[in-house]
Amino acid sequence: MESQEPKVTSSTLMPFKYSNRVLLTTILEGGDDEMLLLGKTVVVGGWVKSSKEVKKEPVSPQPAAADAFPASSGHKDVSCVEILQTRIPFFRTIIWVLGGSASSPAVREKLESLIPKPPPPSTLFLQINDGSCVSSLQVVIDTAIASVSAGQILPTGTSILAQGVLGKPSAHGKQTIELKAEIILHVGTVEQDKYPLSRKKLPLDILRDYSHIRPRTTTVASVTRIRSELDFATHTFFRNHGFLHVQMPIITTTDSEGFSEKFQVTTLLGKTSKKEEPVGVSDADGISLETAKAAIEEKSRLVEQLKRSDSNREALATALQDLRKTNELAQQIEAREKSKPVTALKPDIVNFNEDFFGRQSYLTVSGRLHLESYACALGHVYSFGSRFRADKTMSNKYAAEMWTVEVEMAFTKLEDAMKCAEDYFKFLCRWILDNCSEDMKFVSKRIDKTVVHRLEYLISSSYEKISYREAVEILRKVTDKAFETQLQWGVPLTAEHLSYLADDHYRRPVIIYDYPKAVKPFYVRLNNDGKTVAAFEMVLPKIGTVITGSQNEERFDMLNTRIKEFNLSRDQYEWYQDLRRHGTVKHSGFSLGFDLMVLLTTGLTDVRDTIPFPRSHGKANN
């Protein structure tokens, strides 16, 4: 139905500044005494979560002819149904005049059938939610007062904008306040057979295929509000501590870690030159599978003819060899068509000077290298944005695009970064408990009953700090558990190792530092032992690593050596080395996996359910 302009009415409830509607959180979770809200006229909007219709007994109109033209008592807003009901006596009078008292019952019955009959009156009960809070508001619509089609407004997902009066619920239940609608200002209908949320409750993994619709579910809406609060808390913490927010580029020409899987950015695909050839395609190109099969049939007939004739054994041997080669060729063509290789560019003949940026470029894996340049000028800086890894690993704690908070601080060492990371992490936990009470009640009830207790424990507990060497010694002494990966000094600690340390051994957060230099990025500062680097990881029970950090190498010679050890291009990192040539300073920082932080605070088990539009290997739906 067409939208109408809502009327501005007097109300102590403040409407949303850029709309005339009142947010439901103001009514349901505003903290005001509900008795003060009763009788207030407001405009509310939202989407139908559930509904029901209660039919009314129709009231038979009086057949008196004198009522055919009711006297007007001044201007009054009436519905189409009301107008129709008032005209029914008039229609009956016309039938009486035309049919006459002597008319046959059949004639009168036929004329009666011509009278338009209004739909039977009913009361509609809608539970609507506008996304501002967990709770829904019950909207009661009397179709005799507010004209609306039940078939249009009842389906789940229908949007509605209504004006009415707040009052006590007409029936006992969970509701403590409801809106009695007077005017329906807008109805946005749904196609029920195509609307995914019209069905029964869908599991979260199925909802990922409807990432544009799933925010309307209570679970995803709560997760989104918690995510928003974590975002705000991040900026609050760093602003309170004198950090500057700096935006880092998404497209970069450097590998920020030296050994990561990267997404390459190029405009050269499809612009092949004469020198460019398909990669992985054999000499079978140019010959169709049908042609090869026809050749096999022809050569098979020739072989049969030669077998029946013993006159030329040499010709038979040649024909058999030819048939075998043709069969092999057909197999190659069939395999090629199944794999359907795309035309790729051979690395040795690609001229990246012709590419958009004039050189190889990638989606950034980390913004810390670029952030250093601002830390070495402004002191304390942080960034917050998307980071990308072309890793096909299937894990519930990984996606191809993940949001990361990155921090860099000048004139600091590893211990300073560890302290800042711990304070920031605890601040986030406390912020959620203080500012998301209703959403945390919901996730505690529906997702994880222990999530609030876990956050409180993470805030109050002290974090165990151990070196990589100490961690290896602890894990080697474990006898009641067999690890899948053989543990030895110098190899990365797996998720299984980290889980044992945080969940089973210490049963609290663990910060592991001084890792072997081979398992950390090239830019991490080399320790005096020449074997380890000043890096750390914060490992949490049930989650794993949430924060990684390091003190970065400020010595030019050491950094240059590390670049050589990783076999990296010096030209690619020339700008990064400039920071050591000109006014070098000790500095440190860390990165927090923001999506993993949302995972921790909501109790969910798959990080893709915390990201609004998740991208993972084989999945990018919209």
C-alpha positions as CSV (number, residue, x, y, z in Angstrom):
1,M,0.0,0.0,0.0
2,E,1.1,3.6,-0.5
3,S,3.0,5.3,2.3
4,Q,1.3,8.1,4.1
5,E,2.8,11.1,5.9
6,P,2.7,10.4,9.7
7,K,1.0,13.1,11.7
8,V,3.1,14.8,14.3
9,T,1.5,14.2,17.7
10,S,2.3,15.4,21.1
11,S,4.4,12.9,23.1
12,T,7.0,12.9,25.8
13,L,8.8,10.1,23.9
14,M,11.5,11.6,21.7
15,P,11.4,10.3,18.1
16,F,14.5,9.5,16.1
17,K,16.0,12.7,15.0
18,Y,15.9,11.9,11.2
19,S,12.5,10.3,11.3
20,N,9.2,10.8,13.0
21,R,9.1,7.2,14.5
22,V,10.1,6.3,18.0
23,L,12.8,3.5,18.3
24,L,11.4,0.5,20.1
25,T,14.4,0.4,22.5
26,T,13.1,3.8,23.8
27,I,9.8,2.2,24.7
28,L,10.9,-1.3,25.8
29,E,14.3,-0.7,27.3
30,G,14.4,3.0,27.9
31,G,14.4,2.6,31.7
32,D,11.3,4.8,32.1
33,D,8.3,3.8,34.2
34,E,5.9,2.2,31.8
35,M,3.0,3.9,33.5
36,L,4.4,7.2,32.3
37,L,4.2,5.9,28.7
38,L,0.6,4.8,28.8
39,G,-1.7,7.0,26.7
40,K,1.1,8.5,24.6
41,T,0.6,8.7,20.9
42,V,3.6,7.5,18.9
43,V,4.7,6.3,15.5
44,V,6.6,3.0,15.4
45,G,8.1,1.0,12.5
46,G,9.6,-2.4,12.2
47,W,9.3,-5.9,10.7
48,V,6.8,-8.5,11.7
49,K,8.4,-11.4,13.7
50,S,5.2,-13.2,14.4
51,S,1.4,-12.6,14.1
52,K,-2.0,-13.9,14.6
53,E,-5.6,-12.9,13.7
54,V,-8.6,-13.1,15.9
55,K,-12.0,-13.0,14.1
56,K,-14.8,-10.8,15.4
57,E,-18.5,-11.6,15.1
58,P,-19.9,-9.3,12.5
59,V,-22.6,-6.8,13.6
60,S,-25.8,-7.0,11.5
61,P,-26.8,-3.5,10.2
62,Q,-30.3,-2.2,10.8
63,P,-32.5,-2.3,7.7
64,A,-34.3,0.9,8.4
65,A,-34.5,3.1,5.4
66,A,-34.2,6.2,7.5
67,D,-30.6,5.2,8.2
68,A,-29.7,5.2,4.5
69,F,-28.4,8.7,4.7
70,P,-26.9,9.2,8.2
71,A,-26.6,12.8,9.3
72,S,-23.1,14.2,9.3
73,S,-21.8,15.2,12.7
74,G,-18.7,17.1,11.6
75,H,-15.5,15.9,9.9
76,K,-14.3,12.5,11.1
77,D,-11.6,10.2,9.6
78,V,-13.3,7.0,8.6
79,S,-12.1,3.9,6.9
80,C,-13.4,2.3,3.6
81,V,-14.9,-0.5,5.6
82,E,-16.9,2.0,7.8
83,I,-18.1,3.8,4.7
84,L,-19.2,0.6,3.1
85,Q,-21.0,-0.5,6.2
86,T,-22.9,2.8,6.4
87,R,-24.1,2.4,2.8
88,I,-25.5,-1.1,3.1
89,P,-28.9,0.1,4.3
90,F,-29.0,2.4,1.3
91,F,-28.3,-0.5,-1.1
92,R,-31.1,-2.5,0.6
93,T,-33.6,0.3,0.0
94,I,-32.7,0.4,-3.7
95,I,-33.3,-3.4,-3.9
96,W,-36.6,-3.0,-2.1
97,V,-37.7,-0.3,-4.6
98,L,-36.5,-2.2,-7.7
99,G,-37.6,-5.6,-6.6
100,G,-40.8,-4.6,-5.0
101,S,-42.6,-6.4,-2.2
102,A,-44.1,-8.8,-4.7
103,S,-40.9,-9.8,-6.4
104,S,-40.0,-13.4,-6.2
105,P,-37.5,-14.5,-3.6
106,A,-35.1,-15.6,-6.4
107,V,-35.0,-12.0,-7.8
108,R,-34.4,-10.5,-4.3
109,E,-31.7,-13.1,-3.6
110,K,-30.0,-12.2,-6.9
111,L,-30.1,-8.5,-6.2
112,E,-28.9,-9.1,-2.6
113,S,-25.8,-10.8,-4.0
114,L,-24.9,-7.7,-5.9
115,I,-24.4,-5.8,-2.6
116,P,-20.7,-5.4,-1.9
117,K,-19.9,-7.3,1.3
118,P,-17.1,-5.9,3.5
119,P,-14.6,-8.4,5.0
120,P,-15.5,-9.6,8.4
121,P,-13.9,-7.4,11.1
122,S,-10.9,-8.9,13.0
123,T,-8.2,-8.0,15.5
124,L,-4.6,-8.5,14.3
125,F,-1.8,-9.0,16.8
126,L,1.7,-8.3,15.4
127,Q,5.1,-8.7,17.1
128,I,7.4,-6.2,15.4
129,N,11.1,-5.5,15.9
130,D,13.0,-2.6,14.4
131,G,16.5,-3.8,15.2
132,S,17.2,-1.3,18.0
133,C,16.8,-4.0,20.8
134,V,16.2,-7.6,21.5
135,S,12.5,-7.2,22.5
136,S,9.6,-6.9,20.2
137,L,6.6,-4.6,20.6
138,Q,3.0,-6.0,20.2
139,V,1.0,-3.9,17.8
140,V,-2.8,-4.5,17.9
141,I,-4.8,-3.5,14.9
142,D,-8.6,-3.5,14.8
143,T,-9.5,-3.7,11.1
144,A,-12.7,-1.9,11.8
145,I,-10.6,1.1,12.8
146,A,-7.5,0.9,10.8
147,S,-8.3,-0.5,7.4
148,V,-5.7,-3.1,6.3
149,S,-5.6,-6.4,4.6
150,A,-4.7,-9.3,7.0
151,G,-3.2,-11.2,4.1
152,Q,-0.8,-8.4,3.4
153,I,0.3,-7.5,6.9
154,L,0.4,-10.8,8.8
155,P,3.2,-12.6,7.0
156,T,6.6,-12.8,8.7
157,G,9.0,-10.1,7.4
158,T,6.3,-7.6,6.4
159,S,7.4,-4.0,7.2
160,I,5.0,-1.7,8.9
161,L,4.8,1.9,10.0
162,A,1.9,2.6,12.4
163,Q,0.6,5.4,14.5
164,G,-1.2,4.6,17.7
165,V,-1.6,4.9,21.4
166,L,0.5,3.0,24.0
167,G,-1.5,1.0,26.5
168,K,-1.6,-2.0,28.7
169,P,-1.9,-5.4,27.0
170,S,-5.5,-6.6,26.5
171,A,-4.5,-10.1,27.6
172,H,-2.0,-11.5,30.1
173,G,1.3,-12.6,28.8
174,K,5.0,-11.5,28.5
175,Q,4.0,-8.1,27.1
176,T,3.8,-5.2,29.6
177,I,2.9,-2.6,27.0
178,E,1.5,-2.6,23.5
179,L,0.5,-0.2,20.8
180,K,-3.1,0.1,19.7
181,A,-2.8,1.2,16.1
182,E,-5.1,3.9,14.8
183,I,-3.5,4.6,11.4
184,I,-1.4,2.3,9.3
185,L,1.0,4.6,7.5
186,H,2.9,2.0,5.4
187,V,3.0,-1.7,4.7
188,G,5.8,-3.4,2.8
189,T,4.7,-6.8,1.8
190,V,6.8,-10.0,1.3
191,E,6.6,-12.8,-1.2
192,Q,6.0,-15.6,1.3
193,D,7.1,-18.5,-1.0
194,K,10.5,-16.8,-1.6
195,Y,11.2,-15.3,1.8
196,P,13.6,-17.6,3.5
197,L,12.6,-16.6,7.1
198,S,9.0,-17.6,6.4
199,R,10.1,-21.2,7.1
200,K,10.9,-22.7,10.4
201,K,14.0,-21.6,12.3
202,L,17.1,-21.9,10.1
203,P,20.5,-23.0,11.4
204,L,23.3,-20.4,11.3
205,D,25.2,-22.3,8.6
206,I,22.2,-22.1,6.3
207,L,21.6,-18.5,7.1
208,R,25.1,-17.7,5.6
209,D,23.6,-18.2,2.2
210,Y,21.1,-15.4,3.0
211,S,23.6,-12.8,4.4
212,H,21.4,-10.0,3.1
213,I,18.3,-11.2,5.0
214,R,19.8,-12.8,8.1
215,P,20.2,-9.5,10.1
216,R,16.4,-9.8,10.6
217,T,16.9,-12.8,12.9
218,T,17.2,-12.1,16.6
219,T,20.5,-13.9,16.9
220,V,22.3,-12.1,14.1
221,A,20.8,-8.7,15.2
222,S,22.1,-9.2,18.7
223,V,25.6,-10.2,17.4
224,T,25.6,-7.1,15.2
225,R,24.7,-4.8,18.1
226,I,27.5,-6.4,20.2
227,R,29.9,-6.0,17.3
228,S,29.0,-2.3,17.0
229,E,29.7,-1.8,20.7
230,L,33.1,-3.5,20.4
231,D,33.8,-1.1,17.4
232,F,32.9,1.9,19.5
233,A,34.8,0.6,22.5
234,T,37.9,0.3,20.4
235,H,37.9,3.9,19.3
236,T,37.0,5.0,22.9
237,F,39.9,3.1,24.4
238,F,42.6,4.5,22.1
239,R,41.2,8.0,22.1
240,N,41.3,8.0,25.9
241,H,44.9,7.0,25.8
242,G,46.1,9.6,23.2
243,F,46.2,7.4,20.1
244,L,45.5,8.7,16.6
245,H,43.4,6.8,14.2
246,V,45.0,6.3,10.8
247,Q,43.5,4.5,7.8
248,M,45.7,2.0,6.1
249,P,45.6,1.1,2.4
250,I,43.8,-2.1,1.3
251,I,46.0,-2.4,-1.8
252,T,49.7,-2.7,-1.3
253,T,52.8,-3.7,-3.2
254,T,54.5,-5.4,-0.2
255,D,54.0,-8.7,1.6
256,S,53.6,-7.5,5.1
257,E,54.8,-10.8,6.6
258,G,57.1,-12.3,3.9
259,F,55.4,-15.7,3.7
260,S,51.7,-15.2,3.5
261,E,49.2,-16.2,0.9
262,K,48.1,-13.1,-0.9
263,F,45.3,-12.0,-3.3
264,Q,46.8,-10.4,-6.3
265,V,45.2,-7.3,-7.8
266,T,45.5,-7.0,-11.5
267,T,43.7,-5.8,-14.6
268,L,45.7,-8.0,-17.0
269,L,43.4,-11.0,-17.0
270,G,41.8,-11.4,-20.4
271,K,44.2,-9.0,-22.0
272,T,46.5,-11.7,-23.5
273,S,49.2,-10.9,-26.1
274,K,50.8,-13.1,-28.7
275,K,53.5,-14.2,-26.3
276,E,51.0,-15.2,-23.6
277,E,50.0,-18.9,-23.5
278,P,47.6,-20.9,-21.5
279,V,49.2,-22.5,-18.5
280,G,48.8,-26.2,-17.9
281,V,47.3,-27.0,-21.4
282,S,48.9,-29.6,-23.6
283,D,49.1,-30.1,-27.4
284,A,45.6,-31.3,-27.3
285,D,44.5,-27.7,-27.7
286,G,42.7,-27.0,-30.9
287,I,41.3,-30.5,-31.3
288,S,37.8,-31.2,-30.0
289,L,36.9,-34.3,-28.1
290,E,34.4,-35.2,-30.9
291,T,37.1,-35.1,-33.5
292,A,39.4,-37.3,-31.4
293,K,36.6,-39.9,-30.9
294,A,35.8,-39.9,-34.6
295,A,39.5,-40.6,-35.3
296,I,39.5,-43.4,-32.8
297,E,36.6,-45.1,-34.6
298,E,38.3,-44.7,-38.0
299,K,41.6,-46.1,-36.8
300,S,39.8,-49.0,-35.0
301,R,38.2,-50.0,-38.2
302,L,41.5,-49.9,-39.9
303,V,43.0,-52.1,-37.2
304,E,40.2,-54.7,-37.6
305,Q,40.8,-54.8,-41.4
306,L,44.5,-55.4,-40.9
307,K,43.8,-58.1,-38.4
308,R,41.6,-60.0,-40.8
309,S,44.4,-59.7,-43.4
310,D,47.7,-61.3,-42.5
311,S,49.5,-59.8,-45.5
312,N,51.1,-56.8,-43.7
313,R,52.1,-57.3,-40.0
314,E,54.2,-54.1,-40.0
315,A,51.2,-52.0,-41.1
316,L,49.2,-53.6,-38.3
317,A,51.8,-52.7,-35.7
318,T,51.9,-49.1,-36.9
319,A,48.1,-48.8,-36.9
320,L,48.0,-50.1,-33.3
321,Q,50.5,-47.6,-32.2
322,D,48.6,-44.8,-33.9
323,L,45.4,-45.9,-32.2
324,R,47.1,-45.9,-28.8
325,K,48.3,-42.4,-29.3
326,T,44.9,-41.2,-30.4
327,N,43.3,-42.7,-27.3
328,E,45.9,-41.0,-25.1
329,L,45.2,-37.7,-26.9
330,A,41.4,-38.2,-26.3
331,Q,42.1,-38.8,-22.7
332,Q,44.1,-35.5,-22.5
333,I,41.3,-33.6,-24.2
334,E,38.7,-35.1,-21.8
335,A,40.7,-34.3,-18.8
336,R,41.3,-30.7,-20.0
337,E,37.6,-30.1,-20.6
338,K,36.8,-31.4,-17.1
339,S,39.3,-29.2,-15.4
340,K,38.5,-26.2,-17.7
341,P,41.7,-24.3,-17.0
342,V,41.5,-20.6,-17.4
343,T,44.0,-18.7,-19.5
344,A,46.7,-17.6,-17.1
345,L,49.8,-15.6,-17.8
346,K,53.2,-17.2,-17.5
347,P,55.2,-15.3,-14.8
348,D,58.3,-14.9,-17.0
349,I,56.4,-13.2,-19.8
350,V,54.0,-11.0,-17.8
351,N,54.7,-7.3,-18.1
352,F,53.4,-5.8,-14.9
353,N,54.5,-2.4,-16.2
354,E,51.3,-2.6,-18.2
355,D,49.2,-3.3,-15.2
356,F,47.0,-0.7,-13.5
357,F,49.5,0.2,-10.8
358,G,52.6,-0.5,-13.0
359,R,53.8,-3.3,-10.7
360,Q,52.6,-6.3,-8.8
361,S,50.1,-5.4,-6.1
362,Y,48.0,-7.3,-3.6
363,L,45.2,-7.0,-1.1
364,T,46.9,-6.3,2.2
365,V,47.6,-9.0,4.7
366,S,48.5,-6.6,7.5
367,G,48.7,-2.8,7.9
368,R,51.4,-2.8,10.5
369,L,54.3,-2.0,8.1
370,H,52.5,1.1,6.8
371,L,51.3,2.0,10.3
372,E,55.0,2.2,11.5
373,S,55.6,5.1,9.2
374,Y,53.0,7.1,11.1
375,A,54.1,5.8,14.5
376,C,57.6,7.1,13.7
377,A,56.1,10.6,13.2
378,L,53.1,10.8,15.5
379,G,54.0,8.6,18.4
380,H,51.0,6.3,19.1
381,V,48.6,5.3,16.3
382,Y,46.1,2.6,15.5
383,S,44.2,1.3,12.4
384,F,41.0,-0.7,12.0
385,G,40.1,-2.3,8.7
386,S,39.8,-5.4,6.5
387,R,42.8,-7.7,6.0
388,F,42.9,-10.5,3.4
389,R,44.6,-13.9,3.1
390,A,44.2,-16.3,0.2
391,D,44.4,-19.3,2.5
392,K,42.1,-22.2,1.5
393,T,42.3,-23.7,5.0
394,M,38.8,-24.6,6.2
395,S,38.5,-23.5,9.8
396,N,35.7,-22.1,12.0
397,K,38.1,-19.4,13.2
398,Y,39.2,-18.2,9.8
399,A,37.8,-16.3,6.8
400,A,39.5,-14.9,3.7
401,E,38.5,-11.3,4.7
402,M,38.7,-10.5,8.4
403,W,38.7,-7.2,10.3
404,T,41.8,-6.3,12.4
405,V,42.7,-3.7,14.9
406,E,46.4,-2.8,14.6
407,V,48.5,-0.7,17.0
408,E,52.0,0.8,16.7
409,M,53.8,2.8,19.5
410,A,57.0,4.7,19.2
411,F,59.7,4.6,21.9
412,T,58.3,1.3,23.3
413,K,59.5,-2.3,23.8
414,L,57.9,-5.7,23.7
415,E,56.7,-5.5,27.4
416,D,54.9,-2.2,26.6
417,A,53.0,-3.8,23.8
418,M,52.0,-6.8,25.9
419,K,50.7,-4.5,28.7
420,C,48.7,-2.3,26.2
421,A,47.2,-5.4,24.6
422,E,46.1,-6.8,27.9
423,D,44.5,-3.5,29.0
424,Y,42.8,-3.1,25.7
425,F,41.4,-6.6,25.7
426,K,40.1,-6.3,29.3
427,F,38.5,-2.9,28.4
428,L,36.6,-4.5,25.6
429,C,35.3,-7.3,27.9
430,R,34.1,-4.8,30.5
431,W,32.5,-2.5,27.9
432,I,30.3,-5.3,26.6
433,L,29.1,-6.3,30.0
434,D,28.4,-2.7,30.9
435,N,26.7,-1.6,27.7
436,C,25.1,-4.7,26.2
437,S,23.2,-6.2,29.1
438,E,20.0,-7.2,27.2
439,D,21.9,-8.7,24.2
440,M,24.2,-10.6,26.6
441,K,21.1,-12.0,28.4
442,F,19.9,-13.2,25.0
443,V,23.2,-14.8,23.9
444,S,23.5,-16.4,27.4
445,K,20.1,-17.9,27.0
446,R,20.2,-19.0,23.3
447,I,23.9,-19.5,22.5
448,D,26.3,-20.0,25.5
449,K,25.2,-20.0,29.1
450,T,28.8,-19.4,30.3
451,V,29.7,-16.4,28.2
452,V,29.0,-13.7,30.8
453,H,30.9,-15.7,33.5
454,R,33.8,-16.2,31.0
455,L,34.1,-12.5,30.3
456,E,34.0,-11.6,34.0
457,Y,36.8,-14.2,34.6
458,L,38.9,-12.8,31.8
459,I,38.6,-9.3,33.3
460,S,39.5,-10.3,36.8
461,S,42.2,-13.0,36.2
462,S,45.9,-12.4,35.8
463,Y,47.5,-13.6,32.6
464,E,50.2,-16.2,32.6
465,K,53.4,-15.1,30.7
466,I,55.7,-17.8,29.5
467,S,58.4,-18.0,26.8
468,Y,58.1,-20.2,23.8
469,R,60.9,-22.4,25.3
470,E,58.9,-22.8,28.5
471,A,55.8,-23.7,26.5
472,V,57.6,-26.4,24.6
473,E,59.0,-27.9,27.8
474,I,55.5,-28.1,29.3
475,L,54.0,-29.7,26.2
476,R,56.8,-32.3,26.0
477,K,56.0,-33.5,29.5
478,V,52.4,-34.2,28.6
479,T,51.7,-37.9,28.9
480,D,47.9,-38.2,29.0
481,K,47.4,-36.6,25.6
482,A,48.8,-37.4,22.1
483,F,49.2,-34.3,19.9
484,E,48.7,-34.7,16.1
485,T,51.8,-32.6,15.3
486,Q,55.1,-33.8,16.6
487,L,56.5,-31.1,18.9
488,Q,60.1,-29.9,18.6
489,W,61.8,-26.6,19.3
490,G,61.7,-24.3,16.3
491,V,58.3,-25.2,14.8
492,P,55.1,-23.2,15.2
493,L,52.8,-24.1,18.1
494,T,49.6,-25.5,16.6
495,A,46.0,-24.6,17.7
496,E,46.0,-27.9,19.6
497,H,49.1,-27.0,21.5
498,L,47.8,-23.6,22.4
499,S,44.4,-25.0,23.4
500,Y,46.1,-27.4,25.9
501,L,48.1,-24.6,27.5
502,A,45.2,-22.2,27.9
503,D,42.3,-24.7,28.5
504,D,44.0,-27.6,30.3
505,H,47.3,-26.6,31.9
506,Y,46.8,-23.0,33.1
507,R,43.0,-22.7,32.6
508,R,43.4,-18.9,32.0
509,P,44.8,-16.6,29.4
510,V,48.4,-17.2,28.4
511,I,50.8,-14.8,26.8
512,I,53.6,-16.6,25.0
513,Y,56.7,-14.6,23.9
514,D,60.2,-15.0,22.4
515,Y,59.3,-17.2,19.4
516,P,61.9,-18.8,17.1
517,K,62.8,-16.3,14.4
518,A,61.8,-18.7,11.6
519,V,58.1,-18.7,12.5
520,K,57.6,-15.0,12.8
521,P,57.7,-12.2,10.2
522,F,61.0,-10.7,9.0
523,Y,60.4,-7.3,10.7
524,V,60.3,-8.7,14.3
525,R,63.3,-7.6,16.4
526,L,66.0,-10.3,16.8
527,N,66.8,-11.1,20.4
528,N,70.4,-11.3,21.8
529,D,70.5,-15.1,21.5
530,G,70.3,-14.8,17.7
531,K,67.6,-17.6,17.7
532,T,64.5,-15.9,18.9
533,V,62.6,-12.7,18.2
534,A,60.6,-10.3,20.4
535,A,57.1,-11.5,19.4
536,F,54.1,-12.6,21.5
537,E,50.7,-14.2,21.3
538,M,47.8,-13.8,23.6
539,V,46.0,-17.2,23.8
540,L,42.5,-17.5,25.4
541,P,40.6,-20.6,26.6
542,K,38.1,-22.0,24.0
543,I,39.1,-19.4,21.4
544,G,42.9,-19.6,20.9
545,T,45.1,-16.7,19.7
546,V,43.2,-13.4,19.6
547,I,46.2,-11.0,19.7
548,T,49.6,-11.2,18.2
549,G,52.3,-8.6,18.7
550,S,56.0,-7.7,18.5
551,Q,58.8,-5.3,19.0
552,N,59.9,-4.4,15.5
553,E,63.5,-4.3,14.3
554,E,64.8,-0.7,14.4
555,R,68.4,-1.6,13.4
556,F,69.0,-1.1,9.7
557,D,71.7,-3.8,9.3
558,M,69.6,-6.4,11.2
559,L,66.5,-5.6,9.1
560,N,68.5,-5.9,5.9
561,T,69.9,-9.3,7.0
562,R,66.4,-10.5,7.8
563,I,65.1,-9.4,4.4
564,K,67.9,-11.5,2.8
565,E,67.1,-14.5,5.0
566,F,63.5,-14.5,3.8
567,N,64.7,-14.0,0.2
568,L,62.6,-10.9,-0.2
569,S,63.0,-8.2,-2.8
570,R,65.0,-5.3,-1.4
571,D,63.4,-2.9,-3.9
572,Q,60.0,-3.8,-2.6
573,Y,60.9,-2.9,1.0
574,E,63.2,0.1,0.3
575,W,60.6,2.5,1.7
576,Y,60.4,0.4,4.9
577,Q,64.1,0.5,5.3
578,D,64.0,4.3,5.0
579,L,62.4,4.4,8.4
580,R,65.6,2.9,9.8
581,R,67.9,5.2,7.8
582,H,66.2,8.4,8.9
583,G,65.5,8.9,12.6
584,T,65.0,5.2,13.7
585,V,63.4,4.5,17.0
586,K,62.5,1.5,19.0
587,H,58.8,0.7,18.5
588,S,56.3,-2.1,19.1
589,G,52.7,-3.0,18.4
590,F,50.1,-5.7,18.1
591,S,47.1,-6.8,16.1
592,L,43.7,-8.0,17.5
593,G,41.5,-10.2,15.4
594,F,38.3,-8.2,15.7
595,D,36.0,-11.0,14.4
596,L,37.5,-13.4,16.9
597,M,36.7,-10.9,19.6
598,V,33.1,-10.9,18.5
599,L,33.2,-14.7,18.6
600,L,34.4,-14.6,22.2
601,T,31.8,-12.2,23.5
602,T,28.9,-13.9,21.8
603,G,29.7,-17.5,22.5
604,L,29.3,-18.4,18.8
605,T,31.6,-21.2,17.4
606,D,32.1,-20.1,13.7
607,V,33.7,-16.7,12.9
608,R,31.6,-16.5,9.7
609,D,28.5,-15.9,11.8
610,T,30.1,-12.8,13.3
611,I,31.0,-11.1,10.0
612,P,28.2,-9.3,8.2
613,F,29.1,-10.5,4.7
614,P,31.6,-13.4,5.2
615,R,34.1,-14.3,2.5
616,S,35.8,-17.7,2.6
617,H,37.2,-20.2,0.1
618,G,34.4,-21.0,-2.5
619,K,31.9,-18.6,-0.8
620,A,31.3,-15.0,-1.8
621,N,27.5,-14.9,-2.4
622,N,26.9,-11.1,-2.8
